[in-house]
Amino acid sequence: MNRKRIARVMRERDIRGVTRRKRRSLTRPDKKAKPAPDLIGRDFDAERPGIKLVGDITYLPTVEGWLYLACWLDLATREVVGYAMADHHRAELVVDALDMAHGRGDLEPGCVIHSDRGSEYTSSQFRSRISELGLRGSCGRTGSCFDNAAAESFWALLKEEIGTRVWPDRVTARAEVFTFIETFYNRRRLRKHKTFGYLTPAETRQRHRHTLAA
């Protein structure tokens, strides 16, 4: 249909498009910390699950204050394998999300854990946890969203799907994020996989397992 007709119908029915707020960056580099090398190099593909993860932090507005969300995505499936939410974005937030990813993501020894150069990811607490789990840290360049484009793309999708409103409290926001990740994104949202075709992230993981078994 012609876009003018769409605009007229929207006006008649008082329908308005959703617009995103200008994003406030949470990346605060620790100038004293030595960041990990970039082991991704903008290559956001992986041959199998458990060898490359990308992570980032975003925030959601509530009447009680910000709710911070940290996630880790497996690049082979785009599945959210680990996440954590809190009223702060200290290092323990990303560590909690990483522990969840390690527990449910079947991460291989030496799995690359890629992020930006925010102080949470260059902290001694986070780097120590990576070392304890036998993983490899990786950081993009400061101020370059393209070095972590897969994570940025996920945030854009999340905020389009759940909206950009202010939640009445953190509990409500947490519940909606949980429902989006566990009910819709991982198990119902189709993505075009270069090998397996249109599957959900969870189905892609299962197909990788069946292929490996075969």
Residue pairs with C-beta under 8 A, 6 or more apart in sequence:
9 15
10 16
10 17
18 160
18 163
18 164
19 164
20 156
20 159
20 160
20 164
21 164
24 59
26 57
26 58
26 59
26 68
26 89
26 118
27 116
27 117
27 118
27 142
27 143
28 118
28 119
29 35
29 117
29 118
29 119
29 122
29 142
30 117
30 119
30 122
30 123
33 119
33 122
33 123
34 122
35 117
35 122
35 139
36 122
36 127
36 136
36 137
36 138
36 139
37 138
37 139
38 114
38 138
38 139
38 140
38 141
38 147
39 112
39 114
39 136
39 138
40 52
40 54
40 112
40 114
40 138
40 140
40 147
42 146
42 147
42 149
44 54
44 75
44 149
44 150
45 75
45 76
45 194
46 52
46 74
46 75
46 76
47 76
48 76
48 208
48 212
49 74
49 76
49 77
49 79
49 105
49 106
49 205
49 208
50 74
50 76
50 105
50 106
50 107
50 108
50 111
51 76
51 108
51 110
51 111
51 112
52 74
52 75
52 76
52 111
52 112
52 114
53 72
53 73
53 74
53 75
53 81
53 82
53 101
53 105
53 107
53 111
53 112
53 113
53 114
54 72
54 73
54 75
54 114
54 115
54 148
54 150
54 151
55 70
55 71
55 72
55 73
55 82
55 94
55 97
55 98
55 113
55 114
55 115
55 121
55 151
56 70
56 71
56 115
56 116
56 148
56 151
56 152
56 154
56 155
57 68
57 69
57 70
57 89
57 93
57 94
57 118
57 120
58 68
58 69
58 155
58 158
58 159
59 66
59 67
59 68
59 69
59 89
60 66
60 67
60 69
60 167
60 173
60 177
61 67
61 166
61 167
62 166
62 167
62 168
62 169
62 170
62 172
62 173
63 166
63 167
63 168
63 169
64 87
64 169
64 170
65 87
65 170
66 87
67 85
67 86
67 87
67 167
67 170
67 173
67 174
67 177
68 85
68 86
68 87
68 88
68 89
68 93
69 83
69 84
69 85
69 177
70 83
70 84
70 85
70 89
70 93
70 94
70 96
70 97
70 120
71 80
71 82
71 83
71 97
71 151
71 154
71 181
72 80
72 81
72 82
72 83
72 97
72 98
72 100
72 101
72 105
72 113
73 79
73 80
73 81
73 150
73 151
73 154
74 81
74 101
74 105
74 201
74 205
75 150
76 204
76 205
76 208
77 201
77 202
77 204
77 205
77 208
78 150
78 154
78 191
78 201
78 204
79 186
79 201
79 202
79 204
79 205
80 154
80 181
80 185
80 186
80 201
81 100
81 101
81 104
81 105
82 97
82 98
82 99
82 100
82 101
82 102
82 103
82 104
82 105
83 97
83 100
83 177
83 181
84 93
84 94
84 96
84 97
84 100
85 170
85 173
85 174
85 177
86 92
86 93
86 96
87 170
89 120
90 120
91 119
91 120
91 123
91 125
91 126
92 125
93 120
94 115
94 120
94 121
94 126
95 125
95 126
95 129
98 113
98 126
98 129
98 130
98 133
99 129
101 107
102 133
102 135
107 133
107 135
109 134
109 135
110 134
110 135
110 136
111 135
111 136
112 135
112 136
112 138
113 130
113 135
113 136
113 137
113 138
114 138
114 139
114 140
114 148
115 121
115 137
115 138
115 139
115 140
115 148
115 151
116 139
116 140
116 142
116 147
116 148
117 139
117 140
117 141
117 142
120 126
121 137
121 139
122 139
126 137
127 137
130 136
130 137
140 147
140 148
141 147
145 152
157 185
158 177
158 180
158 185
161 180
161 184
161 185
162 176
162 177
162 180
167 173
167 176
185 201
186 200
186 201
186 202
187 200
187 201
187 202
188 200
189 200
189 201
190 198
190 199
190 200
191 198
191 199
191 200
191 201
191 204
192 198
193 199
193 204
196 203
196 204
196 207
199 207
